[in-house]
Amino acid sequence: MIIAALALAACSQTPTDNASRESGESVAASQGNATEPPADGPAFDSVGDLTPPNELQTELRGARVADPRNWPASFYTQSVGGSCTASIVGDRVLLTAAHCVANGAAVTLRKGGATYRAMCEHAPQYQGGSASGITADYALCALDRPVPGVPAERVNARAAALKVNGEVLLTGFGCTTNQGTGGNDGVYRIGETTIKGLPAGTNNDITVSGGAGLCFGDSGGPAFLGEGRGRVQVSVNSRVENRSPTGVDLGAKSYLSSLTSAQGSAFLSDWSKRNGLRICGLDPQATTCRP
């Protein structure tokens, strides 16, 4: 059975990727074709600036509505090209999926009425059309200045903390049906799922299923070990299983690009050194990190 990528960007209708698919392949968690990043210049808005939902019970493929005030380091973008999420993981460091931004793209962050600019870079191993290259779905962006009042998420530094049958927490804004519709309504959602497979060799995927599942609109967002104090970000949302050979029938399996795989760890370390920027959880001298 072939596993290919289904992008997880936001999609209120069936994606426009009409290429024939074999049942069981995956698609990126962003709107449109996962192998082609959207044009330069998406603008990301702070999840923490959203109004907490009032008694909203809509589920995101097994997830639950979250209080956005608990996720100030998460940012989201909504556009014609697709919707994605990103997280601040250092004083001037933004992390998202490579298929959400063009390599070398300048993106905008908006928080509390202020605007920030960032230049983004793909992991060198990322290739949207490659079975293994698509798993290196990482992009790091250097902000022009710190975003005050936003404690950065801590990146997981211990691969051994991830275990098959262990639990991770998914986050995102994506659709609410297996056909890729609904959701993408400005409501942040979270939900637990179970690890079924871990990275090996040049495959960077953490495969999860059961409980919550990714959907269109969730690309680039963080998944965590833990939810409250002491939580650590373990991955970037990348893709989701598609069971339909011709359309959209999202399955239970989701694919997360691990931050502690060999390629993921090397990219974060190299980018940090070249840009002189510290990443929370990886550098003990990093500042403005979550407790």
C-alpha positions as CSV (number, residue, x, y, z in Angstrom):
1,M,0.0,0.0,0.0
2,I,1.4,3.4,-1.1
3,I,1.7,6.2,1.5
4,A,1.9,9.6,-0.1
5,A,1.3,13.1,1.3
6,L,-2.0,14.8,1.8
7,A,-1.5,18.5,2.7
8,L,-3.2,19.7,5.9
9,A,-3.9,23.3,5.1
10,A,-7.4,24.5,5.5
11,C,-10.0,23.4,3.1
12,S,-13.7,23.9,3.3
13,Q,-14.3,22.0,0.0
14,T,-12.6,19.1,-1.7
15,P,-9.0,19.9,-2.5
16,T,-8.1,20.8,-6.1
17,D,-5.4,18.1,-6.4
18,N,-7.0,15.9,-9.0
19,A,-4.2,13.4,-9.4
20,S,-5.3,9.8,-9.0
21,R,-4.5,8.3,-5.6
22,E,-4.3,4.8,-4.2
23,S,-6.4,4.1,-1.2
24,G,-4.3,4.6,2.0
25,E,-2.0,7.3,0.8
26,S,-1.6,10.5,2.8
27,V,-2.3,14.1,2.0
28,A,-0.9,17.3,3.5
29,A,-2.8,19.1,6.2
30,S,-3.1,22.3,4.2
31,Q,-5.4,23.4,1.4
32,G,-4.3,22.5,-2.1
33,N,-1.4,20.5,-3.3
34,A,0.9,19.5,-0.4
35,T,4.0,19.3,-2.7
36,E,3.8,23.0,-3.8
37,P,4.2,25.6,-1.0
38,P,2.0,28.7,-1.2
39,A,3.3,31.9,-2.6
40,D,5.6,34.2,-0.6
41,G,4.2,36.3,2.2
42,P,1.5,34.6,4.4
43,A,0.5,36.5,7.5
44,F,0.2,34.6,10.8
45,D,-2.1,35.9,13.6
46,S,-1.8,35.0,17.3
47,V,-4.1,32.3,18.6
48,G,-3.8,34.0,22.0
49,D,-5.7,37.1,20.6
50,L,-8.8,35.0,19.8
51,T,-11.9,35.2,22.0
52,P,-12.4,32.0,24.0
53,P,-15.4,30.1,22.6
54,N,-18.6,30.1,24.6
55,E,-20.0,26.6,25.1
56,L,-18.9,25.5,21.6
57,Q,-18.9,21.7,21.4
58,T,-17.8,21.2,17.8
59,E,-15.2,18.4,17.5
60,L,-12.2,18.3,15.2
61,R,-12.0,14.7,14.2
62,G,-12.0,13.5,17.8
63,A,-10.5,16.6,19.4
64,R,-12.0,19.2,21.7
65,V,-12.3,23.0,21.8
66,A,-9.3,24.7,23.5
67,D,-9.0,28.0,25.4
68,P,-6.8,30.1,23.1
69,R,-5.3,31.9,26.1
70,N,-3.4,28.7,27.0
71,W,-1.7,28.7,23.6
72,P,-0.1,32.2,23.1
73,A,2.9,30.8,21.2
74,S,0.7,29.4,18.4
75,F,-0.1,31.5,15.3
76,Y,-2.3,30.8,12.3
77,T,-2.8,32.0,8.8
78,Q,-5.9,31.8,6.6
79,S,-5.7,32.6,2.9
80,V,-6.8,31.4,-0.6
81,G,-3.6,29.4,-0.9
82,G,-4.2,27.5,2.3
83,S,-4.4,27.7,6.1
84,C,-1.5,26.7,8.4
85,T,-0.4,27.0,11.9
86,A,3.1,27.9,13.4
87,S,4.6,28.1,16.9
88,I,7.2,30.4,18.5
89,V,10.0,28.2,19.9
90,G,12.6,30.8,20.8
91,D,13.1,34.5,21.4
92,R,12.9,35.2,17.6
93,V,12.2,31.8,16.3
94,L,9.1,30.6,14.4
95,L,8.6,26.9,13.5
96,T,6.1,25.7,10.9
97,A,5.8,23.1,8.1
98,A,7.9,23.5,5.0
99,H,4.9,23.0,2.7
100,C,3.2,26.0,4.4
101,V,5.8,28.6,3.3
102,A,8.1,29.0,0.3
103,N,11.9,28.5,0.9
104,G,13.3,31.9,1.5
105,A,9.9,33.4,2.1
106,A,9.2,36.5,4.1
107,V,6.2,36.0,6.4
108,T,4.3,38.4,8.7
109,L,3.3,37.8,12.3
110,R,0.5,39.9,14.0
111,K,0.1,40.1,17.7
112,G,-1.7,42.7,19.9
113,G,-1.8,45.2,17.0
114,A,1.9,44.9,16.3
115,T,3.4,43.4,13.1
116,Y,6.6,41.4,12.9
117,R,8.5,40.1,9.9
118,A,10.4,36.8,9.5
119,M,12.5,35.1,6.9
120,C,11.9,31.3,6.5
121,E,14.1,28.4,5.5
122,H,13.3,24.8,4.6
123,A,15.1,21.8,6.0
124,P,17.6,20.8,3.3
125,Q,16.1,17.3,3.0
126,Y,12.6,18.5,2.4
127,Q,11.2,17.4,-1.0
128,G,7.5,17.6,-1.5
129,G,7.4,15.0,-4.2
130,S,9.6,12.5,-2.5
131,A,8.4,9.7,-0.2
132,S,11.2,10.3,2.3
133,G,11.8,13.9,1.6
134,I,8.3,15.0,2.4
135,T,8.7,13.7,5.9
136,A,11.4,16.4,6.6
137,D,8.5,18.9,6.7
138,Y,10.3,21.6,8.7
139,A,10.7,25.4,8.2
140,L,12.3,27.8,10.6
141,C,11.8,31.5,10.4
142,A,13.9,34.3,12.0
143,L,11.8,37.1,13.4
144,D,13.0,40.7,13.1
145,R,12.5,41.2,16.8
146,P,11.1,39.4,19.9
147,V,7.3,39.2,20.4
148,P,6.8,40.5,23.9
149,G,4.6,38.7,26.4
150,V,4.7,35.4,24.4
151,P,6.5,32.5,26.3
152,A,8.0,30.3,23.6
153,E,7.2,26.6,23.5
154,R,10.0,24.2,24.5
155,V,11.1,21.7,21.8
156,N,11.6,18.1,22.9
157,A,15.2,17.2,23.1
158,R,14.9,13.5,24.1
159,A,14.0,11.0,21.4
160,A,13.6,8.4,24.1
161,A,10.6,10.3,25.5
162,L,8.6,9.2,22.5
163,K,7.4,5.6,22.7
164,V,5.1,3.4,20.7
165,N,1.7,3.3,22.4
166,G,2.5,6.6,24.1
167,E,0.3,9.6,23.9
168,V,0.7,13.0,22.2
169,L,-1.5,16.0,22.1
170,L,-2.5,17.3,18.6
171,T,-3.5,20.9,18.0
172,G,-5.0,22.8,15.1
173,F,-7.9,24.6,13.4
174,G,-8.7,22.1,10.7
175,C,-11.9,20.5,9.3
176,T,-14.4,18.6,11.3
177,T,-15.4,15.8,8.8
178,N,-13.6,13.0,7.1
179,Q,-14.5,14.6,3.8
180,G,-12.3,17.7,4.6
181,T,-15.2,20.0,5.2
182,G,-16.3,22.1,8.2
183,G,-14.0,23.6,10.8
184,N,-11.5,26.3,9.9
185,D,-13.7,28.6,11.8
186,G,-11.2,30.4,14.0
187,V,-11.7,27.9,16.8
188,Y,-8.5,26.3,18.2
189,R,-8.8,22.6,19.0
190,I,-6.7,20.0,20.8
191,G,-6.9,16.2,21.3
192,E,-4.9,13.2,22.4
193,T,-3.8,10.4,20.0
194,T,-1.6,7.4,20.2
195,I,1.9,6.8,18.7
196,K,1.9,3.9,16.3
197,G,5.3,4.4,14.7
198,L,8.5,6.3,15.2
199,P,11.2,7.8,12.8
200,A,13.7,5.4,11.3
201,G,16.6,6.2,8.9
202,T,15.6,9.1,6.6
203,N,11.9,8.8,7.5
204,N,11.1,11.5,10.0
205,D,7.4,10.6,10.6
206,I,5.8,10.0,14.0
207,T,2.7,8.0,12.9
208,V,-0.3,8.4,15.2
209,S,-3.9,7.2,15.2
210,G,-6.8,6.7,17.5
211,G,-8.5,9.6,19.3
212,A,-7.8,12.9,17.5
213,G,-6.7,13.1,13.9
214,L,-5.2,15.9,11.7
215,C,-7.3,17.5,9.0
216,F,-7.0,20.3,6.4
217,G,-6.0,23.5,8.2
218,D,-3.7,21.8,10.8
219,S,-0.4,21.9,8.8
220,G,2.6,23.4,10.6
221,G,1.0,23.3,14.0
222,P,2.7,21.7,17.1
223,A,2.0,18.4,18.8
224,F,3.0,18.0,22.4
225,L,3.9,15.7,25.2
226,G,1.7,17.0,28.0
227,E,-0.7,19.9,27.9
228,G,0.0,22.3,30.7
229,R,3.1,23.4,32.6
230,G,6.2,21.5,31.4
231,R,4.8,20.5,28.0
232,V,7.3,20.0,25.2
233,Q,6.7,20.3,21.4
234,V,7.7,17.0,19.7
235,S,6.8,17.6,16.1
236,V,5.3,19.6,13.2
237,N,1.9,18.6,11.8
238,S,2.5,17.3,8.3
239,R,0.0,14.9,6.6
240,V,-3.0,12.7,7.1
241,E,-4.1,9.4,5.6
242,N,-6.5,9.5,2.7
243,R,-8.5,6.3,2.1
244,S,-10.1,7.4,-1.2
245,P,-8.3,6.7,-4.5
246,T,-10.1,9.6,-6.3
247,G,-11.4,12.1,-3.7
248,V,-11.2,12.7,0.1
249,D,-11.9,10.2,2.8
250,L,-9.6,11.0,5.7
251,G,-8.5,8.0,7.8
252,A,-7.3,7.7,11.3
253,K,-3.6,7.9,10.6
254,S,-1.8,11.2,10.9
255,Y,1.9,12.0,10.2
256,L,4.0,14.3,12.3
257,S,7.5,15.4,11.4
258,S,9.6,14.6,14.5
259,L,11.9,17.3,15.9
260,T,14.2,14.6,17.4
261,S,14.8,12.5,14.3
262,A,18.4,12.7,13.0
263,Q,17.4,15.1,10.2
264,G,15.1,17.2,12.3
265,S,17.6,17.6,15.1
266,A,20.4,18.5,12.7
267,F,18.3,21.1,10.9
268,L,17.3,22.8,14.2
269,S,20.9,22.8,15.5
270,D,22.5,24.0,12.3
271,W,19.9,26.8,11.7
272,S,20.2,28.0,15.3
273,K,24.0,28.3,15.0
274,R,24.0,30.0,11.6
275,N,21.4,32.5,12.7
276,G,22.7,33.1,16.2
277,L,19.2,32.4,17.6
278,R,18.5,30.1,20.6
279,I,15.7,27.5,20.6
280,C,13.9,26.7,23.8
281,G,14.4,23.2,25.0
282,L,17.6,22.7,23.0
283,D,19.7,25.6,24.3
284,P,20.0,26.1,28.0
285,Q,20.7,29.8,27.4
286,A,17.5,30.4,25.5
287,T,15.3,33.0,27.0
288,T,11.5,33.8,27.2
289,C,10.7,30.0,27.3
290,R,7.7,28.5,28.9
291,P,8.3,27.1,32.4
